[in-house]
Amino acid sequence: MTSAAHPSAEPAQGGLLLFRYAGVPVVLAPSWWLGSLAVVVFYAPLVRTLLPGVSAVTAVLLAAAFAVLLGVSVLAHELGHCVVALRLGLPVRRVRLFLLGGLSEIARTPRSPAHEGVVAAAGPAVSVLLAAACGVGLLAMPSEGAVWLLVLECTLANTAVAVFNLLPGLPLDGGRMLRAGVWALTGRRGFGTKAAVVGGWLVAALLVVWALWGVVEGSDDRWLRLGVCLLTAWFVVAGAGGELAAEQTRQWPADLRLADLVRPVLQLPAESPVADALAAAAGRGVVLVRADGVAAGLLDEPAARRLAEVAPFTPAERAAEPIRPESVLLASEPGEDIAERVHGTAAWQFVVVDDEGRPWGVLHREDLSAALRGRR
């Protein structure tokens, strides 16, 4: 699966950093261990059924191997998304494996339905290829023994990952492919998101129905099925709701101009007294510049006020907010991309530059949010 990332999160936050691919951290969340433990507990008895005569220890080891193979299958699936996204110029914040699968956190929304569809299809394509390769291996070996079972497990794991992710509802890959298709047909990404969100709700409903059907029928795996399906349905509904909310934050009214929101830029020496910098700001965005011409940052007015109360002659640079790449906006960017960047970045003020990189204005998050709320 893929998602829009929240750039304010630390890359390895909430998990174990496994490695980096092209600078993208691959993280194992603590919940993955819980899911793997559940796989071992419920799968070990099945191993003893498939391989009569194996010891309990061997059954547990083979079940643990299946949990690892499932994790590797999910990782390969997510790296498929990651590789294609990077090739298309879409930054990927991190790849994360967790209880219910994996997530490739793409830091910017694809700008065309073709890019959306290709990135979404890359993960299932990897899973299908791995399942096919393992399936060919099964045909070339006798249907017995631990090695045969491991290859069978790998085949089933990749097949399950591909089939589940191709279901046509957000936040699954099939939902993103559905959104890309509707977007291409209508020219409206928001309409595609709504269609895929409805698809996600239908997928969640079918999961619940299937789980309850197992309880009514008294199937052997009814309680495991119920727990897994309810948890997965909750994940799908929550993810679909998050996608819908994210789409709403990207909406940019046609009558809203960026020039009406940005504050004029005032450049001051970084060594200026903080009290003087505050007085000169007067509703403008202040860029503090060092003697060598390098920008020290934007004046953080709340921090500057606190500092001015106790040490008014302190250099204003002490109250500067660093200008990071994610807090620099291009004036010619589409409004939807600007809204997405602002709502997905921890900064509260942004430098807006023209096509030649010259400061054009300063945008405050609260000004944009107020304008969008007013238009809605």
Helices and strands as residue ranges (DSSP letters): E 2-4, E 16-21, E 24-28, H 30-50, H 56-87, E 92-98, E 101-106, H 113-139, H 145-165, H 173-186, H 189-217, H 222-250, G 258-260, E 265-269, H 274-281, E 285-289, E 295-299, H 301-310, G 316-319, E 320-321, G 325-327, E 328-330, H 335-343, E 349-353, E 359-364, H 365-375
